[in-house]
Amino acid sequence: MPEHKTPPPVALALVLATVVVAIQALLVPLFAWPSANLKPRDLPIVVAGPAPATSAIAQRLAAAEPGAFDVTVLPDGAAADAALRDRQAYAAFVVGADGVNLHTAPGASPVVANLLTAAAQPMGEGRPVPVTVVVPASPDDPLGAGFSSGFLPLGLTSLVAGILFALLVKARWARLAGLGAYAVLAGLVGGAVLQFWLGLLNGAYLANAAALGLFALAVSSAVTGLGAVLGRPGLGLGVLLVFVFGIPLSAVAAAPELLPQPWGAIGQWLPIGAGASLLRSTAFFDGAGVTGPLWILVGWAVAGLALVTVGRAKV
């Protein structure tokens, strides 16, 4: 039989360097491109007040940035605030006797709140436009940078947990037990760190912990399940879904309506995007808006656990 020659060490090193740089050339724009193209795209906002004035503001917003805002007209400030608390809009332009006032919900996205605060100032006709914060972010994290910086590592550790369960735990029932234990512990400990240690979350601790636990289960079980069915290629697919595509499309630090579409919407169907949205709902909105991201994460978790149960591939 002919002997298989191994490539010289220098040649192998050069090939590996080239492959890594090629991957880097793909990853850098994938992560940078969404952030470099942030701007409103059908961003839900409210215009509230008397009909002639609200129509004029809606037309002014549409003319200033066509396609930027999805405007809902409501009769007064109370209805506008209710829409913000229900996560139906990011902000409201409220017309009163003293002119235009801006009501914001930084809990949904401090980036959007700041963006709209700046955009509202020309409507003051020479006076500063008053800003009322209806749904605040954490007082220890007013710009929201801590939320995204604290949340994303939980996704990465859940990805690592899923890989480790697939590689090191061979019995399927042991994998299921490990995934369940990890989800509970990740939710309780992660929630305690984010809320009590770092002060990044408001709301009820157990609700936040439950959201984080479901998110951890969705990521880890999906990765382990893909590995159980497809082997090592399945783990690679899990890394693509959670890390390579999931993080840049999640809009954790901004809002999905600020990303180029349809990528912002697609990101909300992946675990990172859905998990961040669910945690915002429990932490800042008393559970309003949980339905969509909750069922998305449940779907990922159920599918992952089912794959773990039926999978027989060697990893």
N, C-alpha and C positions, 0 to 999 in steps of 0.2 A: 504494500500500500504506500502511496506517496506521502512523504512527510509534510505536515502543515507547518510552514514557517511563521513564526511570530514576528510582528513588525519590530524594527529596531526601536529602542526606548526613545530616542530623539524624535523619530517619526510619529510614534504614538503620542508623545507629549505635544507635538505641534498640532496633531489632529484634535486632541482634546481641547487645546487652547482655542482653536478655530471654532469648534462646536460651542464652547461656552460663550465666546464673543458673539456668535450668531444668535444664541438664545438671548443674550443681553440686548442685542440690537432690536429684538422683538419685544422684550419685556419693558424696556424704557419708554417707548412711545405708548405702549398699552396702558401703562400706569400714568404717564404724564398727559396724554391726549385728553382724557375726560376733564381733568382739572384745568387744563389750558383753554378749554372751550366752555367754561361755566357761564351760562346766562339763562334768564327765564325762558321757558318754553311751555306755553299753556299752564303757567303757574296759577293755581287756584287762589283767587282773592275775592274779597267782597267790597262792594260799594253800597253804602247805606245812607238813607236820608230822603228828602223830598225828590219827587220824580224829575223835575227839570234839572236839578243840580247833579243828581246821580248819572243821568244820561250824558251830561256834559263831561263829567269826570271819566266815565267809561269810554267815551269817544276820544278824549284826550290821551288816555292810556293806550288805546288801540293805535292812534296815530303816531305816538311817540315811539312805540316798539311793536310793530305788527307781529301778531302771533306769540307775544311774550306772556300774555295773561289770559286766563280763563275767568271771566268776570261773572259773578253772581250778584244781582241787585236785591237788596233787602230793605225793609221799611225803616229800620232805625238801628241805633247803636246796640240795643239789647239783643236784637236778633243777630247782629253781626258778631257780638261776643259769644253768643251761643254756638254759632258756626265755627268760631275759632276753637272753642273748648271741645267740640265734637270732631276736630281734625278734618273739617270740611274745607278749610281755607288756611292760608298762612298768615294773612293780614287783612285788615279792613280799612278802607277810606270812609270815614264817617263824616257826613256833612251836618253841621249844627248851626246855631245862630251866630257863632263866632267864626265860622269858616270850616275848613277841612281839618279833621283830626285823624291821626293814624293809630289804629289799634293793632298790636303785634302779638305773635305767639313764638317767642324765642325757644320755647320748649320743643317745637317742631323742627326749627333750624335757626340758630343764631345768625348764620350767614345770610339767610333770606331776610330775616328781620332787619339786619343792618343794611342790606341792599335796598329794601323798600323804604327804610328811613331816609336814605339819601335820595331816592327817587321821588319821595313825597315833598321834599322841600320847595321845589319850584311852584307847587300848588298853593303855597302860603301867600302868594301875591305880596312878597316883601316882608312877611313876618315868618318867624320860625313855626313850622308845623308841630303842634304838640303831639307827643307820642305816649300812648297808654299801653302798658304791658299787661296783657290779659292772661297769658299762659307763660310764666317766666321759666327760664332755664335755671339750673342750680346756681345759687348765689356764689358758690366756690368755683364755678366754671361758666362765667357769663358769655364767653365767646364760643363755647362748645368744643374747643380743641381737646379738652380732657376727655370728653365723652368718646370721641372717635379714637383717641390714642389709647384709652383704657379698654374699649370694646374689641378692637381688632386683634389684640393678642389672645383673647379668649377664642376667637376663630382659629388662630394658628395653633394654639395648644390642643384644641379639639381635633384639628386635622392630624396633628402628631399622635394624639391618643388613638384615633382610628387606624392609623398606619401601624402603631405598636400592637394593637389588639389583633390585627390581621397577620402580622409577622410572627408574633411570639406566643399567641394563644391559639391553639389548634382546635380544641373542642368547641363546637358551636354554642353549647349551653353556657360554657364558661365565658365565651365572648359576649353573649347576651347579658350575663350577670355583670361582667366588667363594664359594659356600656351603660347599664342602668346605674351602677354605683358611681361611675364617673359623672353621669348627668346630674345626679343628686348632689354630689360633692361640689362639682363645678358651679352649679347654681347657687348653693348656699355660701360657699367661700367667695366666689366671684362677686355675688351681690353684696356681701359684707365688705369686701375690699373697696368696691366702687362707691358704695353708699356711706359706710361709716368711717372708713379710713381716709378715702380721697375726697369724699363729699361731692361726687359727680352726679348723684341721682337724688331725685325727690321721691315722693310717693311711699307706698307700703313696701317694706323690705321683702316680705314673703311673695308678693306679686312680682317684684323685680327678680327675685331668686328663681321663681318658677319660669319666668320668661327666659332667663339665662340658662336654666337647666334644659328647657326644651330646645333652645338653640344649640347647646353643646351636644345633646343627643342627636339632633338632626345632622350636624356635621360629622360627628364621630361614627355614627351608625351607617351613614351613607358611604363613607370612605371604607370602613371595614366590610360592608356588604359588597361594594364593588370589587374589593380585593378577594372576597370569598367566592365570587362568581367568575371573575375574569383573571384572577391572579395578579401579578405585578402590573400588567397593563391597566387593570382596574384601579390600582392605587394611583397610577399616573393620571388616569381620568379624574379621580377624586381631587388630586392636586390642581388640575386645570379648573375644575368647577369651583372649588373653594378659594383657591389662592390666585391663580393666574387671571381668571375672568371675574371671580366673585368679588374680590377686593376693589379693583378699579371701577367696577360697575355698581357698587353698593351705594355710593353717594352718602356714606356714613358722615362725612365731614361737611356735607352741603345739603342737597335735597335732590331726589331723582328727577324732578322737573327742571333742574339746572343742567343736566347732562344732555348731550346730543341724543335725540330719539332715533330708533326705539331702544337704545342701550340703557337709558335710565329705567324704563319699564321692565326690560329683561332682567336687570340687576335685582329688582324686587322679587323675582321668582327664584333667585338663588339664595342659599341659606344666610350669607352675610347681610345682604340687603334686607331680607325679611326679618332677620333677628334684630337688627338695629331699629327697624320700624316698630317691632313689637315692644322692645325695651323702652323706646320713647313713649309709647302709649301707656305703658304701666307706670313709668316714672314721672311723667309730666301731665298726663291727660286723664288720670283716674280710669284707665282702661278704654277710653274712647278710641275707636279705630283699630281695635285688636283683631277683628274678625279675619281680614284678609291675610296678614302676616302669620296669624296663629295657624290657620288651616294650611298655609304653604309649608310651615315648619313641621306640622303634624304629618303632612304628606311625605316630606323628606325622611322623617324619622320612621314612619311605618314602612316605607319602601326599603330603607336601609336595613331595618330589623328583619324584614321578610327575606331580603337577599342573604343576610347572615344565616338565617334558618335553613335556606335551601342550598346555599353555596357549598361546593365541594372542591373548588380549585385549590391547588397547592400554591402558596405564596412564597 
